[in-house]
Amino acid sequence: MVRLEKEKIVWIALIAIIIFLVWETLKELISPIVFGIAATYIAYPFHIKLSRKLGKKLSVLLLSALLAIFTILFFIGVTLWITDTLRNLYAYLNSFFSWLGSLNVPSFLSSIFDAMATSFPQKLRDILLQYTLSLPKLALQLIVFLAVFYATLSNSDFLAREIYELLPSSNRELGEKLIEKVRDTVDAILKTWLFFSIIKGMFLTIGFYLFEISNVAGSIAAGVLCVILELLPVVGGWIMWLAGAIILWKKSTLLALLFSIYGILTISPVPDYTLKSRFTKGRASVSSVVALVGIFGGLIAFGAVGIILGPIAIGLLLALIDAWKEIKLKQPSKARHSQDA
């Protein structure tokens, strides 16, 4: 008996050491790994469609090549424009939060806006600087990101089966429920909020540059802020195209009207009532409060990767609470059956 206890302690210590070594090895690469898996999840439906026409291997190579091109362009953009982009983004955020503070809103909302105004711009700036001060480190992370994307997309079917195989038989129902909750949350965050927010940010960046509202760096900063605003309930990217239209109004009424039409068609509200509604049809939705708290709480706690980890963590907590409620509801019925017997 004593020998078995000693062996158990040794195995626990060995597992703890292995986990510690793996964590120390991967902790600096957690962000590109998580984003690589997230990119795989987004690309998987396109991979399935392409596989039917081109085959699995060619589909993986094509999607990986496209992502590699975007990654290289991103790295070049960071190298050329990051300093000016950060300065413009910081100025835009300060202006936005000053505008929020001037609104006549309830006191509790005003206090939330004040807290965000003091902490969020600096936190976002620190996160961006963390990834851009060392270009070799950023290049390594982008390589890891592409490698994870290629590996997970190539083995997506195998990985999906393995996840379900690892579920314990005793609490399999709870494990499957947690997996479903993660999938619903990731669907809502990645395939609706984040995906559409990034697309809108790209359109706003192009619009700001083509209509000469700002230079390249300022246009990129406006696009980043558009993505951030799209993640917030009630407010959205329409604030940015409206601000751009107001700036253009001082130069040319015609350009302001054309940019307004461009913003309505590509940013808000037309995409929200056409593309987004069709894209999310049939999918489970996630509460805007869960998404808001998860995204910004995760961003503050974990950095950029918290955009994904935060909502998933809250979604899992809610799933556990629901499972606990179901167990509690079943217990009285079981007790009644035992008494009847």
Secondary structure in CASP SS format (residue, H / E / C, confidence):
PFRMAT SS
TARGET T0000
AUTHOR 0000-0000-0000
METHOD secondary structure of the structure
MODEL  1
M C 1.00
V H 1.00
R H 1.00
L H 1.00
E H 1.00
K H 1.00
E H 1.00
K H 1.00
I H 1.00
V H 1.00
W H 1.00
I H 1.00
A H 1.00
L H 1.00
I H 1.00
A H 1.00
I H 1.00
I H 1.00
I H 1.00
F H 1.00
L H 1.00
V H 1.00
W H 1.00
E H 1.00
T H 1.00
L H 1.00
K H 1.00
E H 1.00
L H 1.00
I H 1.00
S H 1.00
P H 1.00
I H 1.00
V H 1.00
F H 1.00
G H 1.00
I H 1.00
A H 1.00
A H 1.00
T H 1.00
Y H 1.00
I H 1.00
A H 1.00
Y H 1.00
P H 1.00
F H 1.00
H H 1.00
I H 1.00
K H 1.00
L H 1.00
S H 1.00
R H 1.00
K H 1.00
L H 1.00
G C 1.00
K H 1.00
K H 1.00
L H 1.00
S H 1.00
V H 1.00
L H 1.00
L H 1.00
L H 1.00
S H 1.00
A H 1.00
L H 1.00
L H 1.00
A H 1.00
I H 1.00
F H 1.00
T H 1.00
I H 1.00
L H 1.00
F H 1.00
F H 1.00
I H 1.00
G H 1.00
V H 1.00
T H 1.00
L H 1.00
W H 1.00
I H 1.00
T H 1.00
D H 1.00
T H 1.00
L H 1.00
R H 1.00
N H 1.00
L H 1.00
Y H 1.00
A H 1.00
Y H 1.00
L H 1.00
N H 1.00
S H 1.00
F H 1.00
F H 1.00
S H 1.00
W H 1.00
L H 1.00
G H 1.00
S H 1.00
L C 1.00
N C 1.00
V C 1.00
P C 1.00
S H 1.00
F H 1.00
L H 1.00
S H 1.00
S H 1.00
I H 1.00
F H 1.00
D H 1.00
A H 1.00
M H 1.00
A H 1.00
T H 1.00
S H 1.00
F H 1.00
P H 1.00
Q H 1.00
K H 1.00
L H 1.00
R H 1.00
D H 1.00
I H 1.00
L H 1.00
L H 1.00
Q H 1.00
Y H 1.00
T H 1.00
L C 1.00
S C 1.00
L H 1.00
P H 1.00
K H 1.00
L H 1.00
A H 1.00
L H 1.00
Q H 1.00
L H 1.00
I H 1.00
V H 1.00
F H 1.00
L H 1.00
A H 1.00
V H 1.00
F H 1.00
Y H 1.00
A H 1.00
T H 1.00
L H 1.00
S H 1.00
N C 1.00
S H 1.00
D H 1.00
F H 1.00
L H 1.00
A H 1.00
R H 1.00
E H 1.00
I H 1.00
Y H 1.00
E H 1.00
L C 1.00
L C 1.00
P C 1.00
S C 1.00
S C 1.00
N C 1.00
R H 1.00
E H 1.00
L H 1.00
G H 1.00
E H 1.00
K H 1.00
L H 1.00
I H 1.00
E H 1.00
K H 1.00
V H 1.00
R H 1.00
D H 1.00
T H 1.00
V H 1.00
D H 1.00
A H 1.00
I H 1.00
L H 1.00
K H 1.00
T H 1.00
W H 1.00
L H 1.00
F H 1.00
F H 1.00
S H 1.00
I H 1.00
I H 1.00
K H 1.00
G H 1.00
M H 1.00
F H 1.00
L H 1.00
T H 1.00
I H 1.00
G H 1.00
F H 1.00
Y H 1.00
L H 1.00
F C 1.00
E C 1.00
I C 1.00
S C 1.00
N C 1.00
V H 1.00
A H 1.00
G H 1.00
S H 1.00
I H 1.00
A H 1.00
A H 1.00
G H 1.00
V H 1.00
L H 1.00
C H 1.00
V H 1.00
I H 1.00
L H 1.00
E H 1.00
L C 1.00
L C 1.00
P C 1.00
V C 1.00
V C 1.00
G C 1.00
G C 1.00
W H 1.00
I H 1.00
M H 1.00
W H 1.00
L H 1.00
A H 1.00
G H 1.00
A H 1.00
I H 1.00
I H 1.00
L H 1.00
W H 1.00
K C 1.00
K C 1.00
S C 1.00
T H 1.00
L H 1.00
L H 1.00
A H 1.00
L H 1.00
L H 1.00
F H 1.00
S H 1.00
I H 1.00
Y H 1.00
G H 1.00
I H 1.00
L H 1.00
T H 1.00
I C 1.00
S C 1.00
P C 1.00
V H 1.00
P H 1.00
D H 1.00
Y H 1.00
T C 1.00
L H 1.00
K H 1.00
S H 1.00
R H 1.00
F H 1.00
T C 1.00
K C 1.00
G C 1.00
R C 1.00
A C 1.00
S C 1.00
V C 1.00
S C 1.00
S H 1.00
V H 1.00
V H 1.00
A H 1.00
L H 1.00
V H 1.00
G H 1.00
I H 1.00
F H 1.00
G H 1.00
G H 1.00
L H 1.00
I H 1.00
A H 1.00
F H 1.00
G C 1.00
A C 1.00
V C 1.00
G H 1.00
I H 1.00
I H 1.00
L H 1.00
G H 1.00
P H 1.00
I H 1.00
A H 1.00
I H 1.00
G H 1.00
L H 1.00
L H 1.00
L H 1.00
A H 1.00
L H 1.00
I H 1.00
D H 1.00
A H 1.00
W H 1.00
K H 1.00
E H 1.00
I H 1.00
K H 1.00
L H 1.00
K H 1.00
Q H 1.00
P H 1.00
S H 1.00
K H 1.00
A H 1.00
R H 1.00
H H 1.00
S H 1.00
Q H 1.00
D H 1.00
A C 1.00
END
